[in-house]
Amino acid sequence: MKILYEDKEQIVIHKPAGLATQTARLGECDLVSEVKNFISKETGISNPYTAVINRLDQPVEGIVLFAKNAKAAAGLTEQLKSGTMKKYYYAVVYGHMDRPDGQLTDYLIKDKRSNLSRVVPESDANGKKAALRYRVKATLGKMQLLEIQLLTGRHHQIRVQLSHNGHPLIGDVKYGSSESISFGKELNARVPVLCAHRLIWQHPVTKKEINICLNPANPVLRHLCEG
């Protein structure tokens, strides 16, 4: 487990792709259990308070913030809900965006049976607004590296919105096109090339700004970020 930051109120972890943030399946490892075990060994408390603030989907790599007590959890959760906590992602998409930067706004519905989300018209009463800003960071052949600021937190939001825009994530078999999936296989991309690489928030006690970044482990991302 790679710790990016820790103090008395919170701990920040680099979650690898493929590890669930939290799961109810018996015998399956998850990040919450790893963090709880670490804090238990650190403090000697058998069942320490551990609240995950920003969850990531199992295939997604990136920064996950945990609170170590209820007061910190309340303050951090409020920042997440109000949008004062800033979340940035790297994403590698198939094809080239129409503009070098911009904002995507859609309305999404989650299908709980299939665990998929889809874009619906704004007039659909069940649709929930989803918005993100993007900026093209690099272009290599048929793919582009985007930096995304997530403005809302919907189910599979980045993956759905970019796919709907005509540029699915490399390695995304759920929302990809036949072309992007085939191209991802050529690159040996086994998961969506997506990483929550930066998180900015206020310390729940001191109110000082904390700005945490990480270097992605995904080889496709690393190549584009370093190229």
N, C-alpha and C positions, 0 to 999 in steps of 0.2 A: 504494500500500500504506500503510495507516494503522497506525502503531506506537503502542501504548498504554503500553508500558513496555519498558525495555531496560537491562541491565547486562552485566557480563562473563560471567555464567553463563546468561542466559536472555533471551528476547525475546518480547513479547506482541503479537499482531496482531488487528485487527478484520477478520475475514473477511466479505466481502460474500456475500449469498445468491447462489447460482448458480455460485460458484467452488469447484472441488473442492479438498479439503485436500491430496490426493495422488492422482495418476492414473498408470496405466501406458500410456495412449493417447498415441501419438506425435503431436506437434504441438499437444497440448491443454495450455493453461495450468493451473497449479495453484499453491496457496499455498506448498507446500514449495519449489518452484523459485524463486518470487519471493523468499522469505526467504533462500534459499541465495545467490541473485544479489546481494541487498542486503548480506549479510554479507561476500561476496567483495569487493565494491567498497569496503566499509568497512575491511576488514583487509588486502586484497591477497592473500589466500589463494585459490587457484584453486578448490579443492573443500572448503569449510569444513564442519566437523561441524555437522549440523542434524538434530535429533531432535524430531519432533512428539509432544507429550505427550497432549493431549486432542483427538481428531479430531472434526470435525463433518461431518454429511452434507452433500452438495453444495448442496441447497436451503436449508440452515439458515445464518442469519447469526449472528455472535457472536465471542466471545473464543477464541483459540487460542494455547496456550502452547508455546514451543519451547525446548529446551535447546541450549546452544552447545558442550557437551563431554560426554563419556561419564559422568563422575562426577555432574554435575548431572542428566543424564538418568536415572541410576539412582535418585537421591534423589527426584526429582519423580515418576517412575513408581511408586515405592513408596508415595508419598502418595496417588496416584490409586487404586492397588489396595487400599490399606488403608481408604480412605474419609475420610482426614483432609483431603484436598483437597475443598473445598466448591464444588459447581457449581449455579448458579441460572439459570433460564430464565424468559423471558416467553413466554406462549402465549395466543393468542386462539382460543377455542372457540365452537362453534355451540351455542346453547341455554344453559340455566342449570344450574349444578351443584346437587346436592341439598343440600349443606352449604357454608358459607362457607370452610371449611378441612377438611383431612383427609389421609389417606394411602391410596394405591392400591397393592395388592400383587397381582401376577398371576404366571403362569408362561408363558414365551414359547418358541416354537420358530421358528428362522429357516429359510426355504426358500431355499437358495442358487440354485436354478434361476430362481425368480421374483424374487429379492432382496426378498422380503416376509417379515414375521414375523406370527405369530398367537398368540392366547392359547389355552392348553391346560389341562386339569385339573391340579391339584397332583400327582395320582397318576401323571401321565405321566413316565416316567423320563427322557425327553429334554428336558423342560421346564426352563428356567432361571429362577430367581426374579428378578422385576423389581419394584422398589419406588420410589415417589416420594411426596413430600409436596407439597401444593398449598395456595394461599390465594387467594381471589378478591380482586382489587385494584380492579376496576371493572366496571360493567355498562352496556351501551349497546344498547338494543333487543334483538335476538335473540342477541347475543354477549357474552362475558365475557372479561376479561383476567385471567389467572392468573399468579401467580409460583410457580414450581416448583423445589423442591430435589430434584435427581436423586440417589437413594441407591444406585443400581446403574447400570451402563453397558451396557445391552443394545441390540441392533440395532433402530433405529427405535422405541425404547422409549416415549418420550413420545407419539408419534403413535399407536402401537398401543394403549397403555393408555387414553388419553382416548377414542379411538374405541370401544373395547370398553365403556367406561363410558357410552357414549351421547352423547358430546360431542366429535366429531372437530374437528380444527383447521380453521379457515377457510383455504381455499386448498389443502387437502390432497386431491389427486385419487386418491391411492393408497389411503388409508384412510377417506376421507370418505363420507358418505351422499349420496344424490341431493339432499336439501335443503341440506346444508352446501356441496356443490359448486356448486349453483345460486346460493346466497347469496354465495359467494366470487367467482363470476363477476360478480355485480352490483357488488361492491366492487373489481373488477379485481385481485383477489389471485391472482397467478400462481404463487406458491410457498406452502408452509405458513407461516402467520404464527407463527413460532417464532424466538426469539433467545436465545443463550447470553449473558446480559447481565452476569453477575457471576461472578468466580472468586476464591476465597480459598485461599491455601496458605502454606507456610513457605519462606523463601528457602533453597535447598539448602546454602548455606555459613554464612550468619549466623544462620539459624533464625528470623529476624524474620518476622512475619506480613505478607503482601502481600495487599491487597484491591483488585482492579481491577473497575471498572464501566464500562459504555458506554451511550450513548444509541442506541437502535435506529434504523436508517435506514428500515425498513419503514414506509410512511405510515400503515397501519392501526394498527400498534403505537404509533407516535409520537402519533397522535391520542388513543388511549386512555390512554397514559402521561401525557400533558400535560393531558388533559381533567379 
